[in-house]
């Protein structure tokens, strides 16, 4: 059943209700006894709006906010979420309407590869996104492990330690690294948003002075991690003859950051197309907490390939 819905820019004053709908929608879908407790004290709406207010959209029915969607752009790569609609307005075409300006935004920005993470067990969700040209590919595992507080990572830098005058140069190094993974992939805005909002830090892994790995991490309450957790939103090492060794060092550096932030749990997602990265995370003690399917537009792997050692999950 369709309804008369208005799609507009999401305003800062909308954020409390957008956050409530986000928790209610996911908590209801997952069958939680108290849906509003979904995601604990993590924050996925305010943090994403503050990072890119122009890329957040709201759906309004009868003057009430009933849904929202948030787009993210990592240079040539775009993804969106969380896309949520208030449960009493499900199956009325509102999610489809929220996707229309999202896709238009990606077109204007010139993204060459877009994607999303959704419930692998839900034909309804997969079918919706197929209408917009997305194709289900490999599973993505959201994995976690108990932090080993004895982990140390000597010689590893962090973005918070970089003097302001040097940050532009460091971000250019990060762009060079990610561009080697997929042309135009750029995490500079994500790194900047984490720093500006105080959400965590970015690990910088070097070898002979060259940047060979990075990991953008959220830590604690008010971030996408939540209390007691460190969440690797994106991590990668440069392609080279032996990326596995670099990836092992990057995992150690992430765990050392988690320990330094006094968090108990390290969370990271990996697309199962990146077989060696997935196997090495399992060998490190990571275990899958939940898994979904990554959907791609166009139907190409992007940087989700067996020879890429990348951590992310497109949620």
N, C-alpha and C positions, 0 to 999 in steps of 0.2 A: 504494500500500500504506500503510494507516494504521498508526500506532504509538501506544503508550501514552505520551503526552507530558504533562508538567506545565508549565503557564504560571504564572509567578510574577513578582514584582517583581525587577528586575535589581539586584544588590547591587554595592557598590564593589569587593568582592573578585572579582567576575566580569569586571571590565573588561579585564584582560589577555587573557583567553580570548575575550571578545566582540570585541575589536579584532582578534585573530588570525583569527577566523571571518569577520569583515567583509572582511578583505583576501583571505583564501583564497577566499571565495565569489565576490567580484567578479573577482578575478584569474583564477579558473578559468573563469567565464562568458565573459570576454574573451579567453581563450586565451593568457594571458601565460606565457612559459617558466618564470618563477618567480612563481607567483600571490601569494605573500606580499609581494612588492615593490609590489603595487598601492597607489597613493596616497602612496608615498614616506614622508616624515616628517610628513605632515599628520595631524591627529587628529580623527576624526569621532565617536568613541565616548565617550571620557572627557569631552570638552568638552560634549557634549550631555547626558550623565548628570549632570554637575556643575550644569548650568543648570537641569535639571528631573528630579531623581531619581525623582519620583513618576510620571513619564511614560515610564519605560523598563521594558521587559518582556523577560523571558528565557524560553526554552524549554528544558526539561530532559528528557532521556531516559536512563533507567538511572543517574541521579545525575550525568550529565554535561551541561554546557551545550552545546546544539547550535544555538542561534539567538537572535536578539534583534531588538527593534524600538524605535525612539525616536520619540515624538510631540512636536510643537512646537505651541505655541498663540500666535498673534499676535492677541490679543483675540478678535474674532469669527471669525477665520480660523484653521484648523488644517491641518497637514500632517504627514506622517510619513516616517521614513527615517533612516538606512539600515535596511531590513528585510533581514536576511541569515540564511541557514540553511547549516549545514555541508554541503558537497557530497555527502558520503556519506549524507545524510538528505534529499536533494532528492526531490520528488514523493511525499511521505508526508503531506501535509496540515498540515505544521508552520507554514508561512507563514500559512495560513488561521487557524490557532489563535492565532497572535500578533496577527492583526488584530482578533480579537474584543474583547479588553480595550482595544485602541486606539480602536475605534469607540465603545465604551461610555464611555471617557474624554471623547471629543469631545461625546457626548450630555450628560454630566453638566456639562460646562463651558459648554454652551449655544452652541457654535459654529454659525454659520449657513452657512458655506462651508468645505468641506474639500477637500484636493487632495493630489497626489503627482506625482513625476516618475519615469517608468520608461522602459524600453527600447522605442522605437517599433517595432523590428524583431522583437519577441518576442510572438507571439500568446498564449503561455502566461502571460506577466506581465499583459498587458492583460486577458485573460479572468479571471484571479484577481480583479483589482480590480473588474471589472464585476459580479462576484457580490456585492460590497459596495456597489453603487450608484454607482460612479465611472464617468464617461464620458470617453473620449479626445477631446480637443479639438485645440488647435493644438500644433505643435512648439515646444519650448523649445531655444534654441541656447545652449550654453556657449561663450563667446567669450573670446579673449585677444589681447593686443597687447603688444609690447615697450614698456617704460616710457620715455617721453621725460623724462630727468632735468632738462631745461631748463624744464619746465612749472612755472609758479607760479600761485597762486590767492590774490591779495591779498584781505584782508577776510573770508576763510573761517575759521570757527571749528571747533574740535574739542571733543568731549565731555570729553576728558581735561583740557582747559583750564578747564572750568567749575568754579567753587568748589563745594564740597560743599553749602553752604547754598542754592545756586541750582539744583541739579540737578533738584529736584522741579518747579520752574517750567519748566525746559527740556524735561523729559519731557512735561509737559502740552502744551507747544507742539508737540512731535512727535506727540502723540495727535491734536491738532486737525488737523494736516496730513494724517495718514494716514486719519483719519475722513472727510475730504473725498474720498479716493480710493475708499473702500468703508466703509460704516457699521460702526463698531466695530473696524476694523483698528488694531492697537496694537503698536508695536515696542518699547515701554518695557522689557519683560523681556529682549529680545534685546540692546538697548543696554546694559542693566545687566550681563548675563552677559559680554559682551565686555570691559567695563571691569573687572569683578570678577576675571576670570580672566587679564587681561592679554593678550588674544588679538589686539588691534589697537586700533582707535579708530573713532569715529563722526564723520563730516564734517557740519558744520552750515552750511548756505548761507542767508545773510540778504540781504534787500533792504529798505532804509529801516527797518532794525531788526526787520523781521518775518522769521520763519523761513519760507523758501520751498522748501527742499530738505534732504534728509538722506541719508546713506549709511553703513550699518553695514559695516565692513570688517575682515576677518581678515588678519593679516600674519605671514608666516614660519613656521618650524618649530613644531610643537605646536599650531597652529591649523588651521582647515579649509583654509588656503591652502597650507601647506608651504613649504619653503625657497625663497627667491628670488621668492616670489609674494605679491601682494596680491589678496585675493578679496573682491569686493563681494557680501555675502550678501543685502543688501537696499538699494536706493536708490530715491528717488522725489522728484519735485517736485510742488508743489501744482497742482491744476487752475487754469488762468487763461487769458486770451485768447491768450497767446503762451508756452505751456509749452516749446516747442522751445528757445527761447533759454535758459531756466532749465536745461533738461536739458544743454545744451552746457556751461554753467558747472559743473554738477554733475560731469560727466565730467572736466572739467579739474581740479576739486578732488580727485577720486579719484586721478587720475594724480599730482597734486602730493603727496598723502599717500604713495602708493607710492614716489615718488622720495625723500621724506623718510625713509622706513623702509628705504631702500637696497635695494629689491626690483627685480628686472629685468623682471617680467612682471605685468600687470594682468589679472585674470580676472573676468568678469561674465556672468551669464545673463540672457536676455531671452526672454519668450514672444513668438512671432511674430505673435500677434494685435495686439501693440503695434507697429504697422507703422512709425510715424515714429521711435520709439525705436530699433528695430532698424536702420533705414536710416541713422540718424545715427551709430550705433556703428560700422557698416561704413565709413562715410565717415571716421571717426576712425582707422581702421586695425585695428579689431577683426576677427578672423577666427574662424569657427566651428571649434572643436576637436572637439566631440562634440555630438550632439543627441539629444534624447529627446522623449517626448510628455507633456504635462501632462494629468492626468486630474482631473476636477472632480466634486464631489457637493454640490449638485444640478447638473444639466447646464445651467449658466449661466456666463457669462463672469467673474463676480466683478469683480476689478479688471484682468483681462486684456482690455482693450478698446483700440481704436485711439486713443482720446483720452486714454489714461493713459500717462504716461512713468515707468515703473517697471522696476527691475532686480531680478530674483530668479530662482530656478530650482526651488525646492521639493525639492531633493535631500535 
